[in-house]
Amino acid sequence: MSSIPWLSWNNLKVPPPPEEIKGLVSRLKVKAETIPAPLLALSAFAVGSITAAAGNRVYTRYFRRFRNGDWITPNVFAKKRWIKGVVTK
């Protein structure tokens, strides 16, 4: 990638972080080797499951498409949500 000399931020030099911050970051880091493999697998499974369940909930609540007017039930209106649609006939 070629550099563009006329951009002002292209030639900026970022100073290294102070030593206090380097020490703090090194103390806070958790090494992956210290966490047991079953715990990593369980946490990955839990995060994936929660993400899938939340995505499904958001889809069914806000983005689900109704096939026609017969599919709109009183439960839809009980949730106090609005319905946007296009009349085709």
Secondary structure, 3 states (H helix, E strand, C coil): CCCCCCCHHHHCCCCCCCHHHHHHHHHHCCCHHHCCHHHHHHHHHHHHHHHHHHHHHHHHHHHCCCCCHHHCCHHHHHCCCCCCCCCCC
